[in-house]
Amino acid sequence: MTRIATCLVVTILFSLICHNLHGQDEDWVEEKKKKRKFDLAGIPIISYNTSYGAIIGANTMLFFDVNPRDTISHASVIGLGGGFSQNRSLFAAGFTQLYLGENKWRIAVAGGVGNINFQYFESPSAAGDGDFVDYSAVNTFGLLKVLRRVTGDFYAGVVTKIQYTNTSFETVRPREEIVNANGIGFTTSYDSRNHIYNPRSGVFSTLTLLNNAKWMGSDSAFYSVRFFFNYYQRISKRSVLASRLTCFGGFGDVPFSGQQSIGGKDIRGYTDGKYRGDIEATVQTEYRWSFYKRWGMIAFFGLAMTEKPYSGILPGGGAGIRFKLLEARNVNIGIEGALGKKDQGIYFRIGETF
């Protein structure tokens, strides 16, 4: 059985097991708090890793109800973030997620710019053992996603994105790769979470297929497939077990900027850019415990792998602390640290990781 097939089998088994467990979960009633018209949450980013050096920035999110008379839709949110690092990387991004029409419509808009100085690992060859290669990527992107409820907790819709990337590689013979990767596709979602920003029960799963087509101005014709499955199980009055499985695949003429790099929310503890490929799969579990009033702790562990090239199985795990900043919106902020294979990372959060 190939590793891709194994990923699909694990996905199916994971989904079936979690679906059966979900049927045994009890409903959780939120403590009623008075909501303001707008609720603002912000957290500074002060971090360090061996790739970027010192990192300074901030994330801010504004929570609000589009229609105060709509008591069914979830709170919408507008987010802004940005920062810079010791190695002269700069980034800024913004997004909005709107819940409309008694939760029948979900609209997401995002965009950002950045000049990222990073690295990737050149695989070993007959000429050597392999080494890191520095690169600089100027990136601009925009995304629009519109979903409509089809039935029950199931949604379907369309997604489109534009992306421009100019990547300069600092190799023996410096080279440059300029890529426009514009795509359009469809997306589906199943969402039975009891709360959007701090779930204690339910399932949240999404499948997105994107065609980066020549007729949309893409320089490389390729398809991308992204799937994730989140499951939340209440363990006790103050604890939750959250699990996440993801698969990402790029097929066709996949450019460097279209690959997936191990790290971020899907497997914490990896920041050096060593592992990236056309295909990525991850699985992780997180224990969340509210131990005192508005304070909580988390502990997590996960596994990841890439194909084309194959990375091997990569473990990552760590722990963190949470504080419920917005009680009325049930929104936490927090910080966590994680260890990977000869790597580590520090992460600042508004809301939960997944």
C-alpha positions as CSV (number, residue, x, y, z in Angstrom):
1,M,0.0,0.0,0.0
2,T,1.4,3.4,-0.9
3,R,1.9,6.1,1.7
4,I,-0.9,8.2,0.0
5,A,-3.3,5.3,0.2
6,T,-2.4,4.8,3.8
7,C,-3.2,8.5,4.5
8,L,-6.7,8.0,2.9
9,V,-7.4,4.8,4.9
10,V,-6.4,6.5,8.2
11,T,-8.6,9.4,7.3
12,I,-11.7,7.2,6.8
13,L,-11.0,5.2,10.0
14,F,-10.4,8.4,12.0
15,S,-13.7,9.8,10.7
16,L,-15.7,6.7,11.5
17,I,-14.3,6.4,15.1
18,C,-14.9,10.1,15.9
19,H,-18.4,9.9,14.4
20,N,-19.3,7.1,16.7
21,L,-17.8,8.8,19.7
22,H,-19.7,12.0,18.9
23,G,-23.0,10.2,19.3
24,Q,-22.1,9.6,23.0
25,D,-21.2,13.3,23.8
26,E,-23.4,15.4,26.1
27,D,-24.5,18.9,25.2
28,W,-22.7,21.7,26.9
29,V,-24.5,24.9,27.8
30,E,-22.5,28.0,27.7
31,E,-22.5,30.4,30.7
32,K,-24.6,33.3,29.6
33,K,-22.6,36.6,29.6
34,K,-23.7,40.0,28.4
35,K,-22.3,40.7,24.9
36,R,-21.2,44.1,23.8
37,K,-21.7,45.4,20.3
38,F,-18.0,44.9,19.5
39,D,-15.5,42.9,21.4
40,L,-11.7,43.4,20.7
41,A,-9.0,40.9,21.4
42,G,-5.3,41.5,20.8
43,I,-2.0,39.8,21.7
44,P,1.6,40.8,21.1
45,I,4.0,38.5,19.3
46,I,7.5,38.3,20.9
47,S,9.3,35.2,19.8
48,Y,12.6,33.7,18.6
49,N,13.7,30.9,16.4
50,T,16.9,29.9,14.6
51,S,15.5,30.7,11.2
52,Y,14.1,34.2,11.7
53,G,15.9,35.3,14.9
54,A,13.8,37.6,17.1
55,I,10.2,38.2,15.9
56,I,8.1,41.1,17.0
57,G,4.5,41.8,15.9
58,A,0.9,41.8,17.0
59,N,-2.5,40.1,16.2
60,T,-5.8,41.7,16.7
61,M,-9.4,40.4,16.2
62,L,-12.7,42.3,16.4
63,F,-15.8,40.2,17.2
64,F,-19.3,41.4,16.4
65,D,-22.8,40.4,15.3
66,V,-23.6,41.6,11.7
67,N,-27.3,41.6,12.6
68,P,-28.0,42.0,16.3
69,R,-31.5,40.6,15.8
70,D,-30.1,37.4,14.3
71,T,-29.7,35.2,17.4
72,I,-28.7,32.1,15.4
73,S,-25.6,33.2,13.5
74,H,-22.2,33.0,15.1
75,A,-20.2,36.1,15.9
76,S,-18.4,37.4,12.9
77,V,-14.8,38.5,13.1
78,I,-12.3,40.8,11.5
79,G,-8.6,40.1,12.1
80,L,-5.4,42.0,11.4
81,G,-1.8,40.9,12.1
82,G,1.7,41.8,11.2
83,G,5.3,42.0,12.3
84,F,9.0,41.8,11.4
85,S,11.9,39.7,12.3
86,Q,15.6,39.9,12.9
87,N,16.4,38.5,9.5
88,R,14.5,41.4,7.9
89,S,11.3,39.5,7.1
90,L,8.1,41.6,7.0
91,F,4.5,40.5,6.9
92,A,1.0,41.9,7.2
93,A,-2.3,40.2,6.7
94,G,-6.0,40.7,7.3
95,F,-9.2,38.7,7.1
96,T,-12.9,38.7,7.8
97,Q,-15.2,35.8,8.5
98,L,-18.9,36.6,8.3
99,Y,-21.8,34.5,9.5
100,L,-25.1,35.7,7.9
101,G,-28.8,35.0,7.5
102,E,-29.3,32.8,10.6
103,N,-26.1,31.0,9.8
104,K,-27.1,30.0,6.3
105,W,-24.2,32.0,4.7
106,R,-20.5,32.0,5.5
107,I,-18.3,34.4,3.7
108,A,-14.5,34.6,4.2
109,V,-12.2,37.3,2.7
110,A,-8.4,37.4,3.3
111,G,-5.4,39.1,1.9
112,G,-1.8,39.8,2.8
113,V,1.7,40.9,1.7
114,G,5.1,39.8,2.9
115,N,8.8,39.8,2.2
116,I,9.9,36.6,3.8
117,N,13.6,35.6,4.1
118,F,13.6,31.9,4.8
119,Q,15.3,28.6,3.8
120,Y,14.6,25.1,2.5
121,F,16.5,21.9,2.6
122,E,18.2,20.7,-0.6
123,S,17.9,16.9,-0.6
124,P,21.1,14.8,-0.5
125,S,22.6,13.8,-3.9
126,A,25.7,12.2,-5.3
127,A,27.4,15.6,-5.0
128,G,26.8,16.0,-1.2
129,D,24.8,15.3,1.9
130,G,22.3,18.0,1.4
131,D,22.1,21.5,3.0
132,F,19.9,24.4,3.6
133,V,19.4,27.0,0.8
134,D,18.4,30.5,1.7
135,Y,15.7,32.3,-0.3
136,S,13.7,35.5,-0.2
137,A,10.0,35.5,-1.3
138,V,7.9,38.6,-2.0
139,N,4.4,37.4,-1.8
140,T,0.9,39.0,-2.3
141,F,-2.3,37.1,-2.0
142,G,-6.1,37.5,-1.9
143,L,-8.8,34.9,-1.2
144,L,-12.6,34.8,-1.3
145,K,-14.8,31.9,-0.1
146,V,-18.6,31.8,-0.1
147,L,-20.5,28.9,1.5
148,R,-24.3,28.3,1.7
149,R,-26.0,25.8,4.0
150,V,-27.3,22.9,1.9
151,T,-28.9,20.8,4.7
152,G,-28.4,20.5,8.5
153,D,-24.7,21.1,9.3
154,F,-23.5,20.7,5.7
155,Y,-22.3,23.6,3.6
156,A,-21.1,23.9,0.0
157,G,-19.7,26.8,-2.0
158,V,-17.0,28.3,-4.2
159,V,-13.5,29.6,-3.5
160,T,-11.1,31.7,-5.6
161,K,-7.7,33.1,-4.9
162,I,-5.0,35.2,-6.5
163,Q,-1.3,34.9,-5.5
164,Y,1.9,36.5,-6.8
165,T,5.2,35.2,-5.6
166,N,8.7,36.3,-6.6
167,T,11.3,33.9,-5.0
168,S,15.0,34.6,-5.2
169,F,17.3,31.6,-4.3
170,E,20.8,32.2,-2.9
171,T,22.4,29.3,-4.6
172,V,25.9,29.0,-6.3
173,R,24.1,30.3,-9.4
174,P,21.5,32.6,-8.0
175,R,18.1,32.1,-9.7
176,E,14.6,33.7,-9.5
177,E,11.2,32.1,-9.8
178,I,8.2,34.4,-10.5
179,V,4.9,32.7,-10.2
180,N,1.3,33.8,-10.5
181,A,-0.9,31.1,-9.0
182,N,-4.5,32.0,-9.4
183,G,-7.2,29.5,-8.8
184,I,-10.9,28.7,-8.6
185,G,-12.7,25.7,-7.2
186,F,-15.3,24.4,-4.8
187,T,-15.4,23.8,-1.1
188,T,-17.6,21.8,1.2
189,S,-17.8,21.9,5.0
190,Y,-19.5,20.0,7.8
191,D,-19.8,21.9,11.1
192,S,-21.6,20.5,14.2
193,R,-19.4,22.3,16.8
194,N,-21.3,23.6,19.8
195,H,-19.2,26.8,19.7
196,I,-17.1,28.3,16.8
197,Y,-14.2,29.8,18.8
198,N,-13.9,27.4,21.7
199,P,-15.6,24.1,20.9
200,R,-16.2,21.4,23.5
201,S,-18.1,19.0,21.3
202,G,-18.8,18.3,17.6
203,V,-17.1,17.9,14.3
204,F,-15.7,20.5,11.9
205,S,-14.4,19.2,8.5
206,T,-13.6,20.8,5.2
207,L,-12.7,19.6,1.7
208,T,-11.4,22.1,-0.9
209,L,-10.5,21.5,-4.5
210,L,-8.7,24.3,-6.3
211,N,-7.8,24.5,-10.0
212,N,-4.8,26.8,-10.6
213,A,-5.6,27.2,-14.3
214,K,-3.7,28.9,-17.2
215,W,-6.9,30.7,-18.2
216,M,-6.9,32.4,-14.8
217,G,-3.4,33.7,-15.4
218,S,-1.5,31.0,-13.5
219,D,2.0,30.4,-14.8
220,S,1.9,26.7,-13.6
221,A,-1.2,24.6,-14.2
222,F,-1.8,22.4,-11.1
223,Y,-4.5,21.3,-8.8
224,S,-4.5,21.5,-5.0
225,V,-6.6,19.4,-2.6
226,R,-6.9,20.3,1.0
227,F,-8.8,18.3,3.6
228,F,-9.1,18.5,7.4
229,F,-11.2,16.8,10.0
230,N,-11.5,18.2,13.6
231,Y,-13.2,16.4,16.4
232,Y,-14.0,17.7,19.8
233,Q,-14.9,15.4,22.8
234,R,-15.9,16.6,26.2
235,I,-14.0,14.6,28.8
236,S,-15.2,16.3,32.0
237,K,-16.8,19.6,33.0
238,R,-13.5,21.4,32.7
239,S,-11.6,19.3,30.0
240,V,-11.8,18.7,26.3
241,L,-10.0,16.3,23.9
242,A,-9.5,17.9,20.5
243,S,-8.2,15.9,17.5
244,R,-7.2,17.0,14.0
245,L,-6.3,15.1,10.8
246,T,-5.2,16.9,7.6
247,C,-4.1,16.0,4.1
248,F,-2.8,18.4,1.5
249,G,-1.9,17.5,-2.1
250,G,-0.5,19.4,-5.0
251,F,-0.8,17.7,-8.4
252,G,0.5,18.7,-11.8
253,D,3.2,21.3,-12.4
254,V,3.5,22.3,-8.8
255,P,5.8,25.4,-8.3
256,F,8.0,25.9,-5.2
257,S,5.5,28.4,-3.8
258,G,2.7,25.8,-4.2
259,Q,4.4,23.2,-1.9
260,Q,3.4,22.7,1.7
261,S,6.0,23.2,4.5
262,I,5.7,21.3,7.7
263,G,4.8,23.6,10.6
264,G,2.2,26.0,11.8
265,K,-1.2,24.9,13.3
266,D,-1.1,21.4,11.7
267,I,2.1,20.3,13.4
268,R,3.8,22.6,15.9
269,G,7.5,22.4,16.7
270,Y,8.8,22.9,13.2
271,T,10.1,26.4,12.2
272,D,13.3,25.8,10.1
273,G,11.6,24.9,6.8
274,K,13.5,21.7,6.4
275,Y,10.5,19.5,5.5
276,R,8.3,20.5,2.5
277,G,6.7,18.7,-0.4
278,D,3.9,18.4,-2.9
279,I,1.9,16.3,-0.4
280,E,1.5,16.6,3.4
281,A,-0.4,14.6,6.0
282,T,-0.7,15.3,9.7
283,V,-2.6,14.0,12.8
284,Q,-2.6,15.5,16.3
285,T,-4.4,15.4,19.6
286,E,-4.7,18.2,22.1
287,Y,-5.9,18.0,25.8
288,R,-7.5,21.3,27.0
289,W,-8.1,21.8,30.7
290,S,-9.7,24.8,32.4
291,F,-8.1,24.6,35.8
292,Y,-9.1,27.9,37.5
293,K,-11.7,30.4,36.6
294,R,-10.6,32.0,33.3
295,W,-7.2,30.2,33.2
296,G,-6.5,27.0,31.3
297,M,-3.7,24.7,30.1
298,I,-3.1,22.5,27.0
299,A,-0.9,19.6,26.1
300,F,-0.6,18.3,22.6
301,F,1.2,15.7,20.4
302,G,1.2,15.0,16.7
303,L,2.8,13.3,13.7
304,A,3.4,14.6,10.2
305,M,5.0,13.5,6.9
306,T,5.5,14.8,3.4
307,E,5.7,13.1,0.0
308,K,7.6,14.3,-3.1
309,P,10.0,14.3,-1.3
310,Y,9.3,11.8,1.5
311,S,10.3,13.2,4.9
312,G,9.8,10.2,7.1
313,I,7.5,10.4,10.2
314,L,8.0,13.6,12.1
315,P,6.8,13.9,15.7
316,G,5.9,17.2,17.4
317,G,4.5,18.0,20.8
318,G,4.3,20.6,23.6
319,A,2.2,22.5,26.1
320,G,0.8,26.0,26.7
321,I,-1.4,28.2,28.7
322,R,-4.7,29.9,28.0
323,F,-6.7,32.9,29.4
324,K,-10.3,33.6,28.5
325,L,-10.1,37.3,27.5
326,L,-13.6,37.6,26.1
327,E,-16.0,35.7,28.4
328,A,-19.1,36.8,26.4
329,R,-17.6,35.5,23.2
330,N,-15.9,32.5,24.8
331,V,-12.6,33.5,23.2
332,N,-9.2,32.6,24.7
333,I,-5.7,34.0,24.1
334,G,-2.6,32.0,24.9
335,I,1.0,31.0,24.3
336,E,2.5,27.6,23.8
337,G,5.9,26.0,23.1
338,A,6.6,22.9,21.1
339,L,9.4,20.6,20.2
340,G,9.9,18.8,16.9
341,K,12.7,16.7,15.3
342,K,15.8,18.8,16.0
343,D,13.5,21.9,16.0
344,Q,11.2,23.9,18.2
345,G,8.7,26.8,18.1
346,I,6.9,29.4,20.3
347,Y,3.3,30.3,19.3
348,F,0.9,33.1,20.3
349,R,-2.8,32.6,19.8
350,I,-6.1,34.4,19.7
351,G,-8.7,31.6,19.9
352,E,-7.7,27.9,19.8
353,T,-5.2,26.4,17.4
354,F,-7.9,24.4,15.7
